[in-house]
């Protein structure tokens, strides 16, 4: 286990490997920072946005990125910034959290309650040129989103349920059905947070507060557990030219001064070689 890069994130999250630029993208939610780092050159650049920013995802056929900031989804490019959608403005304690694109380029964006008010958040779907739609209602802390290698299963984590759920996924329409509980995680082991899937179908999930990352098989069996040097790992993604490096964002969020002194890598991006290849990151089609 090695630190990939340490820029002192308070709440590092949302890693995305950009295969075009050869960069790792991620955010520091509470500080409003968007990072882009090239492992090949070592160069890192950081953009400071106003307010909380929870996700950054490249676009498929155009320059720029989609960012999730507060209640807004927006495109940022050389022409400036334009809003795609705004949700839950009446819920001031809510904000966007994890966002991912499915293999067809639709954006899936989950919200969360910062007070963890039960059932007040949701997961939304945004197609290129379309209107935003609420697909999964009554969530509290929407987190990991991922798809199986064949694209016929979608995985989702509402962290406060301590579960990984699976849905049947219809690729042409983006419809989900047959929600089922795939994995149950003991609260003593940490809060299930960000998630990614490898090319063999293995499901990797970070345990916030649990100082570990786990791999589950597609049928929900625990296959591997790797201890990490930070209490709060947040989200994993495969990257590198061959997609065989696992990058893991972490957080200093909620750590005591004593914990911070004992965990010099809290807030860094960690890296490990898990011995399996990942899947390419999906871009927004809009």
N, C-alpha and C positions, 0 to 999 in steps of 0.2 A: 504494500500500500504506500503510495507516494503522493505528495501534493503536486497537482498539475500547475496551479497558479493560485496565488493568494493576494486578493485585492481587498481583503478585510470586509467582506459582506456582512451585513447585519442579518439579512434574511435572503441568502442566495437561493434562487429557484429557477424553474423553467428552462433547463438546458436544451439546446437544439443544435445538432451538428449540421452546418451549412456545407454541403459537399462541393458547391460551386466555388466558394471562396477558400475552402479549407480552414474554416474558423468555427470555434465553439461560441455560440451565442447564449447568453443567460441574463438574468436580471437580479437586482437586489431590491426586493419589493418595497420595503419600508423607506429606503433611501432614494427611490426613484431612479435608479441607475440601470442602464442597459450596456452590457459588456460584449465585446467581440475580441476573441483572442486566437491568434494563429500559433499552434504548437510548432509549426515548422520554423517560423521566424522569431517566435517569442514576443512578437509585438501585440500589445493590448490597447484597445481604445475604449473609452467609456463616455457615454452620453448621459447627461443629467436631464430627466424630465420632471415636470411639475406633478407632485403628488405620488401616490403609490402606483407602481407598474408591475404587473404580474406575469406578463408573457411577451415574447417577441418571436415572430415566425416569418420566414422569408416568403415572398410571393413566387408563383410558378413561372409566369410569362412576362413579368415586368420587374422593374427595379423596386427597391424599398421593402418594407416589412409591415406586417400587421402587429400592432401593439395593443395589449389590454391594459387599461389604466383606469382605476376606480370603477365607474359604471360604464365606461366607454370602450368600444372597439374602434380603432382608427388605422388608416394607412398612413405611413410616414415614408416619404420619398423625396427626391430632389425638388419636387414642386411644393413641398410643405406637408401639411397634415390635413386629412379630411376624415370626418366621422363616418363610420359604417353603421353603427348601432349604439343605442343607449338602453340600458335595462335597469329596473329596480331602483329608479331614482327616489321612490318614496321610502326606501329602506336605507337610511343613511349609514347604518352600521354594516351594510353589505358591500362587497366589492367583487370584481372578477378574481378568480384564482387560476387554477391550471387550465391551459388551453392547448389543444392539439388539432391537427388536421387529419382527416381520414385519408385513405389511399386515393380517393377521388378528388381531393382538394377542398372538401367542405370543412369549415372551421367549427370545432366543438369547443364551447367556452363555458366553464362552470363558475358559479358564484359561491360565495361563502358568507356566513355571518360571523363578524369579528367578535360578537358576544356569544356565538354558538347558540343562537336562538333556534330551537328545533323546527325543521321544516320550512324555513323562510327563504332558502336558496334554491337553485335550480341549475340544470345544464341546458344550454342553448345550442342551436345549430344554425350556421349561416352559410348558405351557398353563394357562389359568385353571382353578383347581380340580383340576389334575392333579398327577401325580408328575413329578419331573425325570427326563429321559432323556438319556443320552449318545448323540449323533448322529454326531459326527466324532471319532474316536479318534486317538491317536499324533501329536498336535501338540506343539509346543515353546513357541511364543510366539503364541498366538491373538490376532489383532488385528482389522483391519477386517472389518465385516459390512455388507452392503448388498443391496438388491433392485432389479431392473430396473423401469422404469415400469409395465410390464404385470404384474409380479409373478410371471413364469414363470421367472426366473433369479435365483439367489442367488450373490453374490460373497463370497469369504472370503480372508483373508490370514493365513497362518502365517509371520510375518516372517522367520524364519531360513531359509526356503526361497527367499527373494527373488522371490516370485511373487504374482500375483493369480490365484486359481482361480475357476472358475465351475461351478455345479451346475444341473441342471434342478430346478425347484422346483414341487412339487405343492401348490397353495394350500389345497385342502380338508383335506389330511392333514398338511401341513408336512413331507412326506418329501422328501429330496434324493437325486439320482441322477446318473450320468454325470459324475463329477468330471473336469475337464479344465484344463490349464494355459492361461490366457488371456494373461498378460503375464509376461515375465521382466525383472527389474530388476538391472542390474549392481551388485554390492556397493559399487563405488567411487562410485556415485550416491546411496547412502544406503539405509537400511533401510525397506522399505514398512511403513507404520504404519496410522493411521486412514483411513477411506474413506467417501465418500458418492457418491450418484448424482444427476444432474440430470434435469430433465423430458424432455430429449432422449435420455436413456440414457447420457450421458457419465459416465465413472467418474473421480472425483477422489481422488487418494491423496497423503498427505503422506509425504515422504522424511525420516525422522529421521536426523540427521547429514549430510543432503544439502542443507539450506537451500533447499528447493524444494517446490512442489506441482505435480503433473502431472494432465493430463486425458487419458484414453484413450477411444477409441471402443468401442462394444459388441463389435466384432470384435478388440479388443486393439491397435489402432494408436495410437501416440502422437500426440495432437492438439495439445497445448499443454504448455509447461513454464514456470512462473513462479518466478523467484528470490525468496526471502524474506530479510528482514534478521535472521533467527535461524537458527542451525545446526539446532535441534531442533524443527521443527514436528511436532505429534503427531496432530491429527485435525481434519477440516473438517466443517462443517454449513451448510446454507443456512437463512437466517432473514430476519427483517424481515416487514412486512405483506404484501409481494408475493413473498417467498422469493427475492429477487434479490441478497441480500447473502450473501457467503460468509465465515463466521467460522472462524478457525483457531486452535486452542489450541497453545501452545508450552511448552517446558520449559527450565529452567536445569540440569536433571539432566545430570551428566557433563561439564559445561563447566568448563574451567580458569579460574582467576582472570583471566588475560589475556583469554580469550574473553568472560567476563562483562563485563569492562571495555569490550570492543569491541562488545558486543551489548546495549545498554540495554533492548531490547524482549524479551529472553529472559524467558520466563515470562508474557508478556502475551498477550491474545487479539488477534489481528490481523484485519483486515477488508479485503475487496476486492470490487469489482463485476465479476464475470466475464462479464457480458453474456448470461447464461442463467439461467433460473428453476430452482429446486430442487424437490424433492418434500417434502410435509408429513412431519413426524416421526410415527412410529407409537407409539401408547400401549399399555401393558400392559392386557390385557382383564380381568385379575383384580382 
